[in-house]
Amino acid sequence: MKNKIIAICVLMLLFVPIFAVPVSAFDQEPSTPNIEGPCEVEIGEMCFYTVSSTDPQGDDIFYEIRYSDDPSIKLRSERCKSGETITFPHCWDVVYQDYNPFVIQVMAIDEYDHESNWSRFEVNVTNAKIGKLRINNLDINLFLKTSIFQFFEKLIDRLQLLEKLFNL
């Protein structure tokens, strides 16, 4: 009986490496993401960018997205299928960076946390509508383009209309 157990163990040791799958086959990261979208935009303009990547094992992936105009924000996309293209919006502001080119960086991460290399997409941000005015290194155009300012602008217009209607 003891000899049979030893023989089985020896046979297992001999045949297991033949059927073993190399660990490196499961350790492959997704491809570096491909980014597409406008590379010439104006401050405050809403733009849409597409990104896609594939995983060698077909694992689901998601994306980490960073923008140079606000480095404190790191976005993470929803989980998607390998090779699926996703679209994400961005409105370019000039608070943390006041020079071109601005940069989008994207990394693909598969469901087992294998990370691709970062891809970079450069965007030239212009200010064609309003001349640049800088106060304490803050771009006034950012304020002029915000929804808060637009809200108050509409409120003032309505108050002026009411004033005219009721002769206030």
Stockholm file with secondary structure:
# STOCKHOLM 1.0

chainA/1-168         MKNKIIAICVLMLLFVPIFAVPVSAFDQEPSTPNIEGPCEVEIGEMCFYTVSSTDPQGDDIFYEIRYSDDPSIKLRSERCKSGETITFPHCWDVVYQDYNPFVIQVMAIDEYDHESNWSRFEVNVTNAKIGKLRINNLDINLFLKTSIFQFFEKLIDRLQLLEKLFNL
#=GR chainA/1-168 SS CHHHHHHHHHHHHHHHHHHCCCGGGGCCCCCCCEEESCSEEETTCEEEEEEECCCTTCCCEEEEEEETTCTTCEEECCCBCTTCCEEEEEECCCSSCCSSCEEEEEEEEETTCCBCCCEEEEEEEECCSSCCCEETTEEHHHHHHSHHHHHHHHHHHHHHHHHHHHTC
#=GC SS_cons         CHHHHHHHHHHHHHHHHHHCCCGGGGCCCCCCCEEESCSEEETTCEEEEEEECCCTTCCCEEEEEEETTCTTCEEECCCBCTTCCEEEEEECCCSSCCSSCEEEEEEEEETTCCBCCCEEEEEEEECCSSCCCEETTEEHHHHHHSHHHHHHHHHHHHHHHHHHHHTC
//
